[in-house]
Amino acid sequence: MAISKKIILKTLPEDPGVYQFLSKEKKIIYVGKAKNLKKRVSSYFLKNIKSRKTLNLVKNTKFIEHAVVKSESDALLLENSLIKENQPKYNILLRDDKTYPWICIKNERFPRIFLTRKFIKDGSEYFGPYTNVKVINILLNLIRTLYPIRTSNYNFSQKQINNPKNEIFLNVHKNSGHSLILGFKKFDKSLIKNLVSEESYNENIEHARDILNGKFSFIKSILKKKMINFSKNLEYENAQSVKEKLNLLENYQSKSTVVSQKLSNIDVFSIISDLDFAFINYLQIINGRVVRFHNQEVRKKMNESDEKILSHIILSLREKFNSQSKIIISPFDYKKLINLKFIVPKSGDKKKLLDLSFKNVKIFRLERNKQIQLIDPEKHINRIMEQMKIDLKLKSEPRHIECFDISTIQGTNNVGSCVVFMNGKPAKKYYRKFNIKTVNGQNDFGSMKEVVYRRYRRLLEEKKVLPNLIIIDGGKGQLSSAVKSLKDLNLFEKIPILGIAKRLEELYFPNDTIPLYLNKKSETLKIIQQLRNEAHRFGISFHRNKRSKSALVSGLDGINGIGENTKNKILKKFKSISRLKNVRDTQIINEIGKSKAQKIINYLKDNS
């Protein structure tokens, strides 16, 4: 289904991510990153754009694609990978061979730790990549402050250092918590306090590795003690310096989802579906980098499972994009059907990739549904009604829903409200208010029983259409009260009824002690919540008006010569005592005459 750019812009997510502009031949002509995809992509299509390059880009853009990531940093890394892979026509800044920096723990005796842009497969460990060199420098400085880590060969050759038969030590001079590396040294008993053995050095490397992996608890405890000691000694500048390092550790993210040196060539697939369509996301990873993302919508056949649909899509997408990957990450294991290695990950980097794919496919489905809502509202409503029918196990679609709520404060001015939704939308002309007549004091159950009974007795008497579903704002007690009224009217089991409890949004059904829990993002739950909230709003509004009127009438009861007609006239005009106190005397005189107005004015002054 071809979707116009105007519709796509309206339904873009407000998440960090990467976007691609494609030509009419579906060739990528521009790749960009965004902290907020909706705002950034929309900015290209504003009317006041003057840049010739941007105008040409927009003119040649026929399709827009995007991928959502967890952070702005990941967006920058993914943008870099996509530009290098696709070399888009309108990208000029990242088309060179520049790569983002890593931190390397060198595979050698007394390993060095340093910044590098070169990725060499020699057994060394690499952490990153990082989008900010300043962060790397602070981390390296932190590690070197805490532990004596060498930066060069000093007085020994690389051959001497690498010789395992050569027992050597690092000669470290320590002073006031600071370390100065003087070079390598053979064992010298007179310098034993300054010598760091290879075993001790490797323990320091292990602590440094924890920092680079984001395991900070041990390091943070050391830094906090240092900060407290500096403060006690009134060394506030040193304390502030340590505090800044702590803040860095709090905000530091050690790993990227879109770039990982632990991954090679992998295809990642995910799928979700609704009644009629399945939605698939595909991520292609080459040399540890996401270099392609693709979303696809597929019409489902009768009772076709996600597992079966995805097995066909995997083969077609791999052929379409000429994927040579031997490893596939997916929610299902197809190794018996397809001669490749399938992984259904439970944790680690591979699980993060699958989670990223699922996040994108969920957003893709949400966008498609929003687009259908804009293009074909009737189709959108039909889909939601059918979904509600399935979720709530109804016999027919709930095209006409009524929701009830009771409003009261300390048992006074009890009122009920009934709101009506037609085809999932408020039908305000059918809303009804109820003054509670048969219940005194605070009794939500009795009030609910009265309101439901009065509502449907009247509909029966007037031979009007009954709803397809009744919703009660409340738990088991309110639901049971409403059910009694339906039984009295011989309507129970003729109209489906349920109650929604606010605490965990449980849905209760008659004769069932176990509530139904719908997914918090379920469209069915959202419609029910809208009904509940609208009934509450409508009831509260009515209740406030009733309280204001009661306060005004009772406030005028003590005035001699002011009868019911005058009170009602004042009530209709000024609504409340507080408003009446703030109006000009002439306004009251104009409304009820000078004689009666003077009595009210004098009374208000005496009781102000």
C-alpha positions as CSV (number, residue, x, y, z in Angstrom):
1,M,0.0,0.0,0.0
2,A,1.5,3.3,-1.1
3,I,1.3,5.9,1.7
4,S,1.8,9.6,0.9
5,K,4.7,11.5,2.5
6,K,2.1,13.8,4.2
7,I,0.5,10.8,6.0
8,I,3.9,9.3,6.9
9,L,5.1,12.6,8.5
10,K,2.0,12.7,10.7
11,T,2.6,9.1,12.0
12,L,6.4,9.2,12.6
13,P,7.5,8.4,16.2
14,E,9.1,10.9,18.5
15,D,12.0,8.6,19.3
16,P,15.8,8.8,18.6
17,G,16.7,7.0,15.4
18,V,17.9,7.1,11.8
19,Y,15.8,8.0,8.7
20,Q,16.4,7.2,5.0
21,F,15.1,9.2,2.0
22,L,14.6,7.0,-1.1
23,S,14.2,7.9,-4.8
24,K,11.4,6.6,-7.0
25,E,13.6,3.6,-7.8
26,K,13.8,3.0,-4.1
27,K,17.5,3.8,-4.0
28,I,18.8,5.4,-0.7
29,I,19.7,9.0,-1.5
30,Y,20.1,10.4,2.0
31,V,20.6,9.1,5.5
32,G,20.2,11.2,8.6
33,K,20.0,10.8,12.4
34,A,17.6,12.4,14.8
35,K,17.0,12.8,18.5
36,N,13.3,13.1,17.6
37,L,12.4,11.5,14.3
38,K,9.1,13.2,13.8
39,K,10.5,16.8,14.3
40,R,13.7,16.2,12.3
41,V,12.1,14.6,9.2
42,S,9.2,17.0,9.2
43,S,11.7,20.0,9.1
44,Y,12.7,19.0,5.6
45,F,9.2,19.6,4.3
46,L,8.6,23.1,5.7
47,K,7.6,25.8,3.3
48,N,10.3,28.3,4.2
49,I,13.3,26.0,3.2
50,K,15.8,28.1,1.1
51,S,18.7,25.6,0.7
52,R,19.0,24.5,-2.9
53,K,20.4,21.1,-1.8
54,T,17.5,20.5,0.6
55,L,14.9,21.5,-2.0
56,N,16.5,19.1,-4.5
57,L,16.6,16.4,-1.9
58,V,12.9,16.8,-1.0
59,K,12.0,16.9,-4.7
60,N,13.7,13.6,-5.4
61,T,12.4,11.9,-2.2
62,K,9.5,9.5,-3.0
63,F,9.8,7.2,0.0
64,I,10.8,7.6,3.7
65,E,12.0,4.8,5.9
66,H,13.3,4.9,9.5
67,A,14.7,2.8,12.3
68,V,14.3,3.5,16.0
69,V,17.2,3.0,18.4
70,K,17.6,3.4,22.2
71,S,19.8,6.5,22.3
72,E,21.1,9.5,20.3
73,S,24.5,7.9,20.5
74,D,23.3,4.7,18.8
75,A,21.6,6.9,16.1
76,L,24.9,8.5,15.3
77,L,26.7,5.1,15.0
78,L,23.9,3.6,12.9
79,E,23.9,6.7,10.6
80,N,27.7,6.2,10.2
81,S,27.3,2.5,9.2
82,L,24.5,3.2,6.8
83,I,26.3,6.0,5.0
84,K,29.4,3.9,4.6
85,E,27.4,0.9,3.3
86,N,25.1,2.8,0.9
87,Q,27.1,5.9,-0.1
88,P,24.0,8.1,-0.5
89,K,24.1,10.8,-3.1
90,Y,23.2,13.7,-0.8
91,N,25.4,12.7,2.1
92,I,28.9,14.3,2.1
93,L,30.1,14.5,5.7
94,L,30.5,10.8,6.5
95,R,31.5,9.3,3.2
96,D,35.2,9.1,4.0
97,D,36.9,6.3,5.9
98,K,36.5,7.9,9.3
99,T,35.4,5.5,12.0
100,Y,34.4,6.0,15.6
101,P,37.0,5.4,18.3
102,W,37.3,2.3,20.6
103,I,39.2,1.6,23.8
104,C,41.6,-1.3,23.3
105,I,43.1,-3.6,26.0
106,K,46.1,-4.9,24.1
107,N,46.7,-8.7,23.9
108,E,50.2,-8.7,25.5
109,R,52.1,-9.0,28.8
110,F,51.3,-6.0,31.1
111,P,48.5,-4.9,28.7
112,R,48.3,-1.3,27.6
113,I,44.9,0.4,27.5
114,F,44.5,3.1,24.8
115,L,42.2,4.9,22.3
116,T,42.2,3.5,18.8
117,R,40.3,3.9,15.5
118,K,41.8,0.7,14.1
119,F,40.1,-2.6,14.8
120,I,42.8,-5.4,14.6
121,K,41.9,-9.0,15.2
122,D,44.9,-10.1,17.2
123,G,43.1,-11.2,20.4
124,S,42.9,-7.7,21.9
125,E,39.7,-6.6,23.5
126,Y,37.8,-3.6,22.2
127,F,35.2,-1.6,24.0
128,G,32.8,0.9,22.3
129,P,32.6,2.4,19.8
130,Y,32.2,5.9,21.4
131,T,30.7,8.9,19.8
132,N,32.5,11.3,22.1
133,V,36.3,11.3,22.4
134,K,36.0,13.4,25.6
135,V,34.2,10.5,27.3
136,I,37.1,8.2,26.3
137,N,39.7,10.5,27.7
138,I,37.9,10.9,31.0
139,L,37.5,7.1,31.3
140,L,41.2,6.5,30.5
141,N,42.2,9.2,32.9
142,L,40.0,7.6,35.6
143,I,41.5,4.2,35.0
144,R,45.1,5.5,35.1
145,T,44.3,7.5,38.2
146,L,43.0,4.5,40.0
147,Y,45.5,1.9,38.7
148,P,49.1,2.1,37.4
149,I,48.6,1.1,33.7
150,R,51.6,1.4,31.4
151,T,51.4,3.5,28.2
152,S,54.7,2.5,26.6
153,N,57.6,0.0,26.7
154,Y,59.7,2.4,28.7
155,N,63.3,1.0,29.2
156,F,62.5,-2.5,27.8
157,S,62.1,-3.6,24.3
158,Q,58.8,-5.3,23.2
159,K,60.8,-8.5,22.8
160,Q,62.0,-8.4,26.4
161,I,58.5,-7.7,27.7
162,N,56.9,-10.5,25.7
163,N,59.4,-13.1,26.8
164,P,57.5,-15.2,29.3
165,K,60.8,-16.5,30.8
166,N,61.8,-13.0,31.7
167,E,60.3,-12.2,35.2
168,I,59.8,-8.5,35.2
169,F,58.0,-6.0,37.4
170,L,56.6,-2.5,36.8
171,N,58.5,0.1,38.9
172,V,55.9,2.5,40.3
173,H,56.6,5.5,42.5
174,K,53.6,6.3,44.7
175,N,53.0,9.7,46.5
176,S,49.8,11.0,48.1
177,G,47.6,8.6,46.2
178,H,49.2,9.3,42.9
179,S,51.4,6.9,40.8
180,L,54.3,7.6,38.5
181,I,55.5,4.7,36.4
182,L,59.3,4.7,36.2
183,G,59.7,1.7,33.8
184,F,60.3,-2.0,34.0
185,K,62.6,-3.6,36.5
186,K,64.0,-7.0,37.5
187,F,63.2,-8.0,41.0
188,D,65.0,-5.8,43.6
189,K,64.4,-6.4,47.2
190,S,65.2,-2.8,48.1
191,L,62.4,-1.6,45.9
192,I,59.8,-4.2,46.8
193,K,57.2,-1.6,47.9
194,N,57.4,0.0,44.4
195,L,57.3,-3.2,42.3
196,V,54.0,-4.3,40.7
197,S,54.1,-8.0,39.7
198,E,52.4,-9.3,36.6
199,E,49.7,-11.0,38.7
200,S,48.9,-7.8,40.5
201,Y,49.0,-5.8,37.2
202,N,46.5,-8.3,35.7
203,E,44.2,-7.8,38.7
204,N,44.3,-4.0,37.9
205,I,43.4,-4.8,34.3
206,E,40.5,-6.9,35.5
207,H,39.2,-3.9,37.5
208,A,39.7,-1.6,34.4
209,R,37.7,-4.2,32.3
210,D,34.9,-3.9,34.8
211,I,34.8,-0.1,34.4
212,L,34.7,-0.5,30.6
213,N,31.9,-3.1,30.9
214,G,29.8,-0.7,33.1
215,K,30.4,-2.6,36.4
216,F,31.0,0.4,38.7
217,S,29.9,-0.6,42.2
218,F,33.4,-1.4,43.5
219,I,34.9,1.7,41.8
220,K,32.1,4.0,43.0
221,S,32.5,2.9,46.6
222,I,36.3,3.9,46.4
223,L,35.5,7.2,44.8
224,K,32.8,8.1,47.3
225,K,35.3,7.4,50.2
226,K,37.8,9.7,48.5
227,M,35.3,12.4,48.0
228,I,34.2,12.3,51.7
229,N,37.8,12.4,52.9
230,F,38.6,15.4,50.6
231,S,35.6,17.2,52.0
232,K,36.5,16.5,55.6
233,N,40.0,17.9,54.9
234,L,38.4,21.0,53.3
235,E,39.9,20.1,49.9
236,Y,36.8,21.1,48.0
237,E,38.4,21.3,44.5
238,N,39.7,17.7,44.8
239,A,36.3,16.6,46.2
240,Q,34.5,18.3,43.2
241,S,36.9,16.6,40.8
242,V,36.0,13.2,42.3
243,K,32.3,14.0,42.2
244,E,32.6,14.8,38.4
245,K,34.1,11.3,37.9
246,L,31.2,9.8,39.8
247,N,28.7,11.6,37.7
248,L,30.4,10.3,34.6
249,L,30.1,6.7,35.8
250,E,26.4,7.3,36.6
251,N,25.7,8.4,33.0
252,Y,28.1,6.2,31.2
253,Q,26.8,3.5,28.7
254,S,29.4,0.9,28.0
255,K,27.8,-0.8,25.0
256,S,26.0,0.1,21.7
257,T,23.2,-2.1,20.4
258,V,23.9,-1.2,16.7
259,V,27.7,-1.8,16.7
260,S,29.4,-4.6,18.5
261,Q,32.8,-6.2,18.0
262,K,31.5,-9.5,19.4
263,L,29.1,-9.9,16.4
264,S,29.9,-10.8,12.8
265,N,27.5,-11.4,9.9
266,I,24.0,-12.0,11.2
267,D,20.4,-11.5,10.0
268,V,17.8,-10.6,12.6
269,F,14.0,-11.1,12.1
270,S,11.0,-10.3,14.3
271,I,7.2,-10.5,13.7
272,I,4.0,-9.4,15.3
273,S,0.5,-9.6,13.9
274,D,-3.2,-8.6,14.3
275,L,-6.3,-10.2,12.7
276,D,-5.6,-9.5,9.1
277,F,-1.9,-8.5,8.7
278,A,1.5,-9.6,9.9
279,F,4.4,-7.1,10.4
280,I,8.0,-8.1,9.9
281,N,11.3,-6.3,10.7
282,Y,14.6,-7.3,9.3
283,L,18.0,-6.1,10.5
284,Q,21.2,-7.0,8.5
285,I,24.5,-7.0,10.5
286,I,27.8,-7.1,8.6
287,N,31.1,-7.1,10.5
288,G,29.3,-6.3,13.8
289,R,27.4,-3.2,12.3
290,V,23.8,-2.8,11.4
291,V,23.9,-1.9,7.7
292,R,20.3,-2.4,6.7
293,F,16.8,-2.2,8.2
294,H,13.6,-3.1,6.4
295,N,9.9,-3.3,7.5
296,Q,7.3,-5.3,5.6
297,E,3.5,-5.8,5.9
298,V,1.9,-9.1,4.8
299,R,-1.8,-10.0,4.5
300,K,-2.5,-13.1,6.5
301,K,-4.3,-16.2,5.3
302,M,-7.0,-17.8,7.5
303,N,-5.5,-19.0,10.8
304,E,-1.9,-18.6,9.5
305,S,0.6,-18.5,12.4
306,D,3.4,-16.0,12.9
307,E,5.9,-18.9,12.8
308,K,4.8,-20.0,9.4
309,I,4.6,-16.5,7.9
310,L,8.1,-15.6,9.1
311,S,9.6,-18.9,7.7
312,H,8.6,-17.7,4.2
313,I,9.6,-14.1,4.7
314,I,13.1,-15.0,5.9
315,L,13.8,-16.8,2.6
316,S,12.3,-14.0,0.4
317,L,14.1,-11.1,2.2
318,R,17.5,-12.9,2.3
319,E,17.1,-13.4,-1.5
320,K,16.0,-9.9,-2.1
321,F,18.9,-8.3,-0.2
322,N,21.4,-11.0,-1.2
323,S,22.3,-11.9,2.4
324,Q,25.2,-14.4,2.8
325,S,24.9,-14.6,6.6
326,K,25.0,-18.1,8.0
327,I,23.5,-17.1,11.4
328,I,19.9,-15.9,11.9
329,I,18.4,-14.5,15.1
330,S,14.7,-14.9,15.3
331,P,11.9,-15.7,17.8
332,F,11.6,-19.2,16.2
333,D,14.1,-21.9,15.5
334,Y,13.8,-23.1,11.9
335,K,16.9,-25.2,11.7
336,K,14.8,-28.3,10.7
337,L,13.3,-26.3,7.8
338,I,16.2,-24.1,6.7
339,N,19.8,-25.2,6.5
340,L,21.3,-22.3,8.6
341,K,22.2,-21.7,12.2
342,F,19.2,-20.2,14.1
343,I,19.5,-18.5,17.5
344,V,16.6,-17.7,19.8
345,P,18.6,-15.6,22.3
346,K,17.7,-15.2,26.0
347,S,20.4,-12.6,27.0
348,G,23.5,-10.7,25.8
349,D,24.2,-8.7,22.6
350,K,22.1,-11.0,20.4
351,K,19.1,-10.6,22.7
352,K,19.5,-6.8,22.5
353,L,19.5,-7.0,18.7
354,L,16.3,-9.1,18.8
355,D,14.7,-6.6,21.2
356,L,15.7,-3.7,18.9
357,S,14.0,-5.5,16.0
358,F,10.9,-6.1,18.0
359,K,10.8,-2.5,19.1
360,N,10.9,-1.4,15.4
361,V,8.3,-3.8,14.3
362,K,5.9,-2.7,17.0
363,I,6.4,0.9,16.0
364,F,5.9,-0.1,12.4
365,R,2.5,-1.7,13.2
366,L,1.4,1.3,15.3
367,E,2.3,3.7,12.4
368,R,0.4,1.5,9.9
369,N,-2.7,1.5,12.0
370,K,-2.4,5.3,12.4
371,Q,-2.0,5.7,8.6
372,I,-5.1,3.5,8.0
373,Q,-7.0,5.7,10.6
374,L,-6.2,8.8,8.5
375,I,-6.7,7.2,5.1
376,D,-9.7,4.9,5.8
377,P,-11.3,5.7,9.2
378,E,-14.1,3.1,8.6
379,K,-11.5,0.3,8.1
380,H,-9.7,1.4,11.2
381,I,-12.9,1.3,13.3
382,N,-13.9,-2.1,11.9
383,R,-10.5,-3.4,12.9
384,I,-10.7,-2.1,16.5
385,M,-14.3,-3.4,16.9
386,E,-13.3,-6.8,15.7
387,Q,-10.3,-6.8,18.1
388,M,-12.5,-5.8,21.0
389,K,-14.9,-8.6,20.2
390,I,-12.0,-11.1,20.3
391,D,-10.3,-9.6,23.4
392,L,-13.5,-9.5,25.5
393,K,-15.0,-12.7,24.1
394,L,-18.2,-11.1,22.9
395,K,-20.8,-12.5,20.6
396,S,-21.0,-9.3,18.5
397,E,-18.9,-6.2,17.9
398,P,-19.4,-3.5,20.6
399,R,-20.5,-0.7,18.3
400,H,-22.7,0.8,21.1
401,I,-21.0,0.9,24.6
402,E,-22.4,2.6,27.7
403,C,-20.3,3.3,30.8
404,F,-21.5,4.3,34.3
405,D,-19.8,6.1,37.2
406,I,-20.9,7.4,40.6
407,S,-19.6,10.7,42.1
408,T,-19.9,11.7,45.7
409,I,-18.0,13.5,48.5
410,Q,-18.6,12.3,52.0
411,G,-22.0,11.0,51.0
412,T,-23.4,14.4,49.9
413,N,-24.9,15.4,46.5
414,N,-24.6,11.8,45.1
415,V,-24.9,11.7,41.3
416,G,-24.5,9.1,38.6
417,S,-23.3,9.5,35.0
418,C,-23.7,7.5,31.8
419,V,-21.6,8.1,28.8
420,V,-22.1,6.5,25.4
421,F,-19.6,5.6,22.7
422,M,-20.6,4.8,19.2
423,N,-18.0,3.0,17.0
424,G,-15.3,3.8,19.5
425,K,-16.1,7.5,19.7
426,P,-18.0,9.6,22.3
427,A,-21.6,10.3,21.3
428,K,-22.3,13.2,23.7
429,K,-25.9,13.8,22.7
430,Y,-26.7,10.5,24.4
431,Y,-24.9,11.2,27.7
432,R,-27.2,11.2,30.8
433,K,-27.0,12.5,34.3
434,F,-28.7,11.0,37.4
435,N,-29.6,12.5,40.7
436,I,-29.6,9.7,43.2
437,K,-33.1,9.4,44.7
438,T,-33.3,6.2,46.7
439,V,-29.9,6.1,48.5
440,N,-28.9,8.3,51.5
441,G,-25.3,8.8,52.5
442,Q,-22.3,7.3,50.8
443,N,-23.3,4.0,49.2
444,D,-21.7,3.5,45.8
445,F,-23.2,0.0,45.4
446,G,-26.7,1.1,46.0
447,S,-26.3,4.2,43.8
448,M,-24.9,2.1,41.0
449,K,-27.9,-0.3,41.3
450,E,-30.3,2.6,41.1
451,V,-28.7,4.3,38.1
452,V,-28.4,1.2,36.0
453,Y,-32.0,0.2,36.8
454,R,-33.4,3.6,35.9
455,R,-31.4,3.9,32.6
456,Y,-32.5,0.5,31.2
457,R,-36.0,0.6,32.5
458,R,-36.5,3.8,30.6
459,L,-34.9,2.4,27.4
460,L,-37.3,-0.6,27.6
461,E,-40.3,1.6,28.2
462,E,-39.4,3.8,25.3
463,K,-38.5,0.8,23.1
464,K,-35.0,2.3,22.3
465,V,-31.9,0.4,21.2
466,L,-30.0,-1.3,24.0
467,P,-26.1,-1.2,24.0
468,N,-23.8,-4.0,22.9
469,L,-21.7,-3.7,26.0
470,I,-22.0,-2.1,29.5
471,I,-18.9,-1.0,31.4
472,I,-19.0,-0.2,35.1
473,D,-16.4,2.0,36.7
474,G,-15.4,-0.1,39.7
475,G,-14.6,-3.6,40.9
476,K,-16.6,-6.6,41.9
477,G,-19.0,-4.7,44.3
478,Q,-20.1,-2.1,41.7
479,L,-20.4,-4.8,39.0
480,S,-22.5,-7.0,41.2
481,S,-24.9,-4.1,42.0
482,A,-25.3,-3.4,38.3
483,V,-25.9,-7.1,37.5
484,K,-28.8,-7.1,40.1
485,S,-30.5,-4.3,38.2
486,L,-30.1,-6.2,34.9
487,K,-31.6,-9.3,36.5
488,D,-34.6,-7.3,37.8
489,L,-35.2,-6.1,34.2
490,N,-34.6,-9.5,32.7
491,L,-31.6,-8.2,30.8
492,F,-28.8,-10.1,32.4
493,E,-26.9,-12.3,29.8
494,K,-28.7,-10.4,27.1
495,I,-26.3,-7.4,27.4
496,P,-22.6,-8.2,28.1
497,I,-21.3,-6.3,31.2
498,L,-17.9,-5.8,32.8
499,G,-16.3,-3.7,35.5
500,I,-12.9,-2.0,35.3
501,A,-10.9,-1.6,38.6
502,K,-8.5,1.4,38.6
503,R,-5.6,0.0,40.6
504,L,-4.3,-2.5,38.0
505,E,-6.8,-2.0,35.3
506,E,-8.4,-5.4,35.9
507,L,-11.5,-6.3,34.0
508,Y,-14.1,-8.2,36.0
509,F,-16.9,-10.3,34.4
510,P,-20.0,-11.6,36.2
511,N,-19.6,-15.0,37.8
512,D,-15.9,-15.0,37.3
513,T,-13.6,-14.3,40.2
514,I,-10.4,-14.1,38.1
515,P,-10.0,-10.8,36.3
516,L,-8.8,-10.3,32.8
517,Y,-5.6,-8.4,32.3
518,L,-5.1,-6.8,28.9
519,N,-1.8,-5.6,27.6
520,K,-1.3,-2.0,28.7
521,K,-0.9,-0.9,25.0
522,S,-3.9,-2.9,23.9
523,E,-6.4,-0.8,21.8
524,T,-9.3,-2.6,23.5
525,L,-8.0,-1.4,27.0
526,K,-7.5,2.1,25.7
527,I,-11.1,2.3,24.5
528,I,-12.3,1.0,27.9
529,Q,-10.1,3.5,29.7
530,Q,-11.4,6.4,27.6
531,L,-15.0,5.4,28.5
532,R,-14.1,5.1,32.2
533,N,-12.3,8.5,32.2
534,E,-15.1,10.2,30.2
535,A,-17.8,8.9,32.6
536,H,-15.7,10.1,35.5
537,R,-15.2,13.6,34.0
538,F,-18.8,13.9,33.1
539,G,-19.9,12.8,36.6
540,I,-17.5,15.0,38.4
541,S,-18.6,18.0,36.4
542,F,-22.2,17.4,37.2
543,H,-21.4,16.8,40.9
544,R,-19.5,20.1,41.1
545,N,-22.4,22.1,39.6
546,K,-24.8,20.4,42.1
547,R,-22.5,21.3,45.0
548,S,-22.3,24.9,43.9
549,K,-26.0,25.2,43.6
550,S,-26.5,23.6,47.0
551,A,-24.0,26.0,48.6
552,L,-25.7,29.0,47.0
553,V,-29.2,28.0,48.1
554,S,-28.1,27.2,51.6
555,G,-26.1,30.5,51.7
556,L,-29.3,32.5,51.0
557,D,-31.6,30.5,53.3
558,G,-31.2,32.9,56.3
559,I,-32.3,36.0,54.5
560,N,-35.8,37.2,55.4
561,G,-37.9,38.3,52.4
562,I,-36.0,36.2,49.9
563,G,-38.2,33.4,48.6
564,E,-37.5,30.3,46.5
565,N,-38.2,32.0,43.2
566,T,-35.6,34.8,44.0
567,K,-33.0,32.2,45.1
568,N,-33.5,30.2,41.9
569,K,-33.2,33.4,39.8
570,I,-29.9,34.4,41.6
571,L,-28.7,30.8,41.3
572,K,-29.3,30.7,37.6
573,K,-27.5,34.0,37.0
574,F,-24.5,33.9,39.4
575,K,-24.0,30.1,40.0
576,S,-22.3,30.4,43.4
577,I,-21.9,32.4,46.6
578,S,-18.2,33.2,45.8
579,R,-19.2,34.7,42.4
580,L,-22.1,36.6,44.0
581,K,-19.8,38.2,46.5
582,N,-17.5,39.5,43.7
583,V,-20.2,41.1,41.4
584,R,-21.2,44.8,41.5
585,D,-24.3,45.8,43.5
586,T,-25.9,47.2,40.3
587,Q,-25.8,43.7,38.7
588,I,-27.8,42.2,41.6
589,I,-30.2,45.2,41.6
590,N,-30.8,44.8,37.8
591,E,-31.5,41.1,38.3
592,I,-34.0,41.1,41.2
593,G,-34.8,44.8,42.0
594,K,-33.4,47.3,44.6
595,S,-35.4,46.2,47.7
596,K,-34.5,42.5,47.6
597,A,-31.0,43.2,46.3
598,Q,-30.2,45.4,49.3
599,K,-31.2,42.6,51.6
600,I,-28.8,40.2,49.9
601,I,-26.0,42.8,49.7
602,N,-26.4,43.6,53.5
603,Y,-26.4,39.9,54.3
604,L,-23.3,39.2,52.3
605,K,-21.4,42.1,54.0
606,D,-22.4,40.9,57.5
607,N,-21.3,37.3,56.7
608,S,-18.1,38.1,54.7
